[in-house]
């Protein structure tokens, strides 16, 4: 296809590239919003944009360039908002009734994301989930067949990519067992939890795993939770073996007894950030091969939120225009953007102090093989054009 022609042309130092190869190299750099418009220009453009090789190349290029967007949902209005993290502009506001005609997902919780796919959980029925690509509005509903009628909701879940098998997987962790869904086969597998993963009780919330380097990570201290302290155990989902394991080098001695940290992904590596609850300073640590290394210290935290350290969530980190940017989500006060070089904070309050559900996802056309068993919903392309 076009990608192979491009590689062949480059190998032979062709002075003038054919038109379709030039289009391929240009289109692969465009945002999904533009591609959804251009697919209506001509049949040949539509064929190229929806070619599997192009979709994969576009996803890989977007991932390499850090083209991530912020997906938000207000718990009061249930409206979804897709926001650009670099220029702080709202790209498009999506009414959930347009996205999910099925009423069971009109108030779905955003659990986590992997690349361009977002995992949603049914608000009232924990057996029902959906995987969704927000820019293209393609989604697939999933029902866990391995759960009995009276079993309690999961304490944690996650979505990750198996690069060896080129497959996406979903994991749901319960008190004494966990289940894994393989998208390529469309099947669920139930496994008994190892002793270190068995929890005392079911929580009232579902903790989304921290996704980095083809792994999902959680903090364990009697139960799975968002925060990390020096007595916590860090567990991870080994996607190649479908097993949950303990991290071999946790060593959280750098944390003080009165400090609280949170798991995050910084520079595509597992990291933790936090400090004392009411301190104006916060630390970011990153896990290297030989253990934890302190990456940076953030001073003069904003007084926008009194409990910024214990209640914040690190959503995004990227380097743009010679400055490193960190995006934090506060408890009820929107988002705090921190510019490292300038040491400046910038606040965004998108829903007027409303509690919101969020996730970071790639701006990509990617969606897995639609020939798998189970219902897949694809909206008419004429209705997908983002305003």
C-alpha positions in Angstrom: 0.0 0.0 0.0 1.0 3.7 0.3 3.3 3.2 3.2 5.3 0.4 1.4 5.5 2.7 -1.7 6.9 5.5 0.5 9.5 3.2 2.0 10.5 1.9 -1.5 10.7 5.4 -2.9 12.9 6.6 -0.1 15.3 3.6 -0.5 15.8 4.5 -4.2 16.2 8.2 -3.5 13.3 9.1 -5.8 13.5 12.9 -6.5 9.7 13.3 -6.9 7.3 11.4 -4.8 4.0 10.2 -6.3 0.9 12.1 -5.3 -0.6 9.3 -3.0 2.7 9.0 -1.1 2.9 12.7 -0.6 -0.7 12.7 0.7 0.1 9.8 3.0 3.1 11.7 4.5 0.9 14.8 5.0 -2.2 13.2 6.3 -0.4 11.1 8.9 0.6 14.4 10.6 -3.0 15.8 10.7 -5.4 15.7 13.7 -8.4 13.4 13.5 -10.7 16.4 13.3 -9.2 17.3 9.9 -9.1 13.7 8.7 -12.8 13.3 9.4 -13.5 16.3 7.2 -11.1 15.3 4.4 -12.5 11.8 4.0 -15.6 13.4 2.4 -13.5 15.2 -0.3 -13.0 12.2 -2.5 -13.2 8.4 -2.6 -9.4 8.0 -2.9 -8.8 10.2 0.2 -11.4 8.2 2.1 -9.8 4.9 1.1 -6.4 6.1 2.2 -7.6 7.5 5.6 -9.4 4.3 6.5 -6.6 2.0 5.3 -5.3 -0.1 8.2 -1.6 0.8 7.5 -2.5 4.5 7.5 -4.5 4.2 10.8 -1.6 2.4 12.5 1.0 4.9 11.1 -1.1 7.8 12.2 -1.5 6.4 15.7 2.3 5.7 16.0 3.1 9.2 14.7 0.6 10.8 17.1 2.0 8.8 20.0 5.6 9.7 19.1 4.7 13.4 18.9 2.8 13.4 22.2 -0.5 14.3 20.6 -2.7 13.6 23.6 -6.0 15.2 24.4 -8.0 15.6 27.6 -11.4 13.9 27.8 -13.7 15.2 30.5 -17.2 14.6 31.7 -19.2 16.6 34.3 -21.1 14.3 36.7 -23.9 16.9 36.7 -24.6 17.3 33.0 -22.9 14.1 31.7 -21.6 16.1 28.7 -18.2 15.0 27.3 -15.6 17.6 26.4 -12.5 16.9 24.3 -9.8 19.5 25.2 -6.5 20.4 23.6 -3.8 20.3 26.3 -1.4 22.6 24.6 -3.5 25.6 23.7 -6.2 25.0 26.4 -9.0 25.3 23.9 -12.1 23.1 23.9 -12.1 21.1 20.7 -15.6 19.9 20.8 -18.4 19.3 23.3 -20.2 16.0 22.8 -23.7 15.2 24.0 -23.7 11.7 25.4 -27.1 11.0 23.8 -25.4 11.3 20.4 -22.6 9.0 21.4 -24.4 6.2 23.2 -28.0 5.7 22.0 -28.1 2.9 24.6 -29.3 4.6 27.8 -27.1 2.4 30.0 -24.0 4.4 28.9 -25.4 7.9 28.9 -23.8 8.5 32.3 -20.8 6.2 32.0 -17.7 6.6 34.2 -14.4 7.3 32.5 -12.1 4.7 34.1 -8.8 4.9 32.1 -7.4 5.0 28.6 -4.7 3.4 26.4 -3.5 5.1 23.3 -6.7 6.3 21.6 -9.1 4.0 23.3 -11.1 4.9 26.5 -12.6 2.4 29.0 -16.0 3.3 30.3 -18.0 1.6 33.1 -21.7 1.5 33.3 -22.9 3.8 36.1 -25.4 1.3 37.6 -24.3 -2.1 36.3 -20.6 -3.1 37.0 -20.8 -6.0 34.6 -21.2 -3.8 31.5 -18.3 -1.8 30.0 -17.5 -0.1 26.8 -14.4 0.7 24.8 -14.6 4.0 23.0 -12.6 6.2 20.5 -13.9 9.7 21.3 -12.8 11.5 18.1 -14.4 9.0 15.7 -17.2 8.1 18.1 -16.7 4.4 17.5 -17.4 2.2 20.5 -18.0 -1.4 21.5 -20.1 -2.7 24.5 -18.7 -5.5 26.6 -20.4 -7.6 29.2 -18.3 -9.7 31.6 -19.6 -13.3 31.4 -17.3 -14.5 34.2 -19.2 -12.8 37.0 -21.9 -14.4 39.1 -25.1 -12.6 39.9 -24.3 -11.7 43.5 -20.6 -10.9 43.2 -19.5 -7.4 44.3 -18.2 -4.7 41.9 -14.5 -4.6 41.0 -12.0 -2.5 43.1 -9.8 -1.7 40.1 -9.8 -2.0 36.3 -7.6 -1.1 33.4 -7.0 -1.1 29.7 -3.6 -1.9 28.2 -1.8 -2.8 25.0 0.1 -6.1 24.4 2.7 -5.0 21.9 3.9 -8.6 21.3 0.5 -9.8 20.2 -0.7 -6.4 18.8 -3.8 -6.8 21.0 -5.6 -4.7 23.7 -6.7 -6.3 27.0 -9.0 -5.2 29.9 -8.5 -6.4 33.5 -11.1 -6.2 36.3 -9.7 -6.8 39.8 -12.1 -8.0 42.5 -11.5 -8.8 46.2 -10.2 -12.4 45.6 -10.0 -12.8 41.9 -9.6 -10.9 38.6 -10.8 -11.3 35.1 -9.1 -10.5 31.8 -10.7 -9.7 28.5 -8.8 -10.3 25.2 -10.0 -8.1 22.4 -8.6 -10.3 19.6 -10.5 -13.3 20.8 -13.5 -11.5 22.4 -13.3 -13.8 25.4 -13.1 -13.4 29.2 -10.7 -15.4 31.5 -11.1 -15.7 35.3 -8.1 -16.1 37.6 -7.7 -16.5 41.4 -5.8 -13.6 42.9 -2.4 -14.3 44.6 -2.2 -13.7 48.3 -0.7 -10.2 48.0 -3.7 -9.1 45.8 -6.5 -10.4 48.1 -8.4 -7.5 49.6 -10.4 -7.2 52.8 -13.5 -5.5 51.4 -15.0 -4.0 48.3 -14.5 -0.3 47.8 -17.1 2.3 46.7 -15.0 3.3 43.7 -13.1 1.6 40.8 -9.4 2.6 40.6 -8.1 2.9 37.1 -4.5 1.6 36.6 -1.6 3.8 35.7 -0.6 2.8 32.1 3.0 2.9 31.0 5.3 0.7 29.0 2.7 -2.0 28.3 1.9 -2.4 32.0 -0.8 -1.3 34.4 0.2 -0.3 38.0 -1.8 0.1 41.2 -0.9 0.8 44.9 -1.9 -1.9 47.5 -2.3 -1.3 51.2 -5.0 -3.8 52.4 -7.0 -2.5 49.4 -6.2 -1.1 46.0 -6.3 2.7 46.1 -5.0 5.9 44.4 -2.5 7.0 47.0 0.9 5.6 47.9 2.8 5.7 51.1 6.0 4.0 52.4 4.1 0.9 53.5 2.3 0.4 50.2 3.0 -2.5 47.8 3.0 -1.7 44.1 1.4 -4.3 41.8 1.3 -4.5 38.1 -0.5 -6.4 35.3 1.9 -8.4 33.2 0.1 -8.2 29.9 2.2 -11.0 28.2 1.2 -13.6 30.9 -2.1 -12.1 32.0 -0.9 -12.2 35.6 -0.9 -9.6 38.4 2.6 -9.4 40.1 4.4 -7.5 42.8 6.9 -4.9 41.7 10.3 -6.4 42.5 11.9 -3.1 43.6 9.3 -1.1 45.4 11.6 0.5 48.0 9.5 3.5 49.0 11.8 4.6 51.8 12.2 8.1 50.3 8.6 8.8 51.5 8.2 10.3 54.9 5.7 8.9 57.4 3.5 12.0 57.1 3.7 12.2 53.3 1.2 11.0 50.6 2.1 10.3 47.0 0.2 9.2 43.9 1.1 6.9 41.0 1.5 8.5 37.6 3.3 8.2 34.3 6.0 10.7 33.5 8.3 10.5 30.5 6.6 7.1 29.7 7.9 5.6 33.0 6.3 4.8 36.3 6.5 7.7 38.7 5.1 9.0 41.9 4.4 12.6 43.0 3.4 14.1 46.3 4.6 15.3 49.7 3.2 16.6 53.0 -0.6 17.2 52.8 -0.5 21.0 53.6 3.0 21.7 52.2 3.7 24.3 49.4 6.3 21.9 48.0 5.8 18.7 46.0 8.2 16.1 44.7 8.2 14.0 41.5 10.1 10.7 41.5 10.6 8.4 38.5 11.5 4.7 38.5 14.7 3.8 36.8 16.2 0.3 36.3 18.3 0.7 39.5 15.5 2.2 41.6 13.6 5.4 42.3 15.3 8.7 41.3 14.0 12.2 42.3 13.1 14.0 39.0 12.1 17.4 40.3 10.8 19.6 43.1 7.9 21.9 42.5 7.8 24.9 44.9 5.2 27.5 45.7 2.2 25.4 45.0 -1.0 27.4 44.3 -3.4 28.1 47.1 -6.3 27.5 44.7 -6.9 24.2 46.4 -5.9 23.9 50.1 -5.4 20.2 49.7 -3.5 20.3 46.4 -1.0 17.5 47.3 -3.3 14.8 48.6 -6.2 15.6 46.2 -4.5 16.3 42.9 -4.0 13.9 40.0 -1.2 14.1 37.5 -2.9 13.8 34.1 -0.2 14.8 31.6 3.4 15.6 31.1 5.0 16.8 27.9 7.9 19.0 26.6 6.8 21.8 24.3 8.5 25.0 23.1 11.6 24.3 25.3 9.4 24.0 28.4 8.2 21.0 30.3 4.5 21.0 31.1 2.6 19.2 33.9 -1.2 19.1 34.0 -2.8 18.3 37.4 -6.5 17.8 38.2 -7.6 19.2 41.5 -10.3 17.9 43.8 -13.1 20.3 42.8 -11.2 23.2 41.3 -10.5 22.2 37.8 -7.0 21.9 36.4 -3.6 23.3 37.3 -1.0 23.6 34.5 2.6 24.0 35.7 5.3 25.3 33.3 8.7 24.0 34.7 11.1 26.5 33.1 9.0 29.5 33.9 7.8 28.0 37.3 4.3 29.3 36.6 0.9 27.9 37.3 -2.2 28.3 35.1 -5.6 27.4 36.3 -8.6 26.1 34.2 -12.0 25.6 35.6 -14.0 23.9 32.8 -17.3 23.0 34.6 -17.7 25.7 37.3 -16.5 23.8 40.3 -18.3 20.6 39.3 -16.8 17.2 40.0 -15.5 15.7 36.8 -14.4 12.4 35.4 -11.3 12.6 33.2 -8.8 10.7 31.1 -5.9 11.4 28.7 -6.1 9.8 25.3 -4.4 10.0 21.9 -6.1 11.9 19.1 -6.2 8.9 16.7 -8.5 7.1 14.3 -7.5 3.7 15.7 -10.1 1.1 16.6 -9.6 -2.6 16.9 -10.8 -5.2 14.3 -14.6 -4.7 13.9 -15.1 -8.3 12.8 -14.8 -9.5 16.4 -17.9 -11.0 18.0 -20.2 -8.7 19.9 -22.0 -5.4 19.1 -19.9 -2.6 17.7 -21.5 0.8 17.0 -20.3 3.0 14.2 -22.0 6.3 13.6 -22.6 7.6 10.2 -19.5 9.4 8.9 -21.5 12.4 7.9 -22.4 12.9 11.6 -18.8 12.5 12.8 -17.5 15.8 11.5 -16.4 17.8 14.5 -17.3 21.4 14.6 
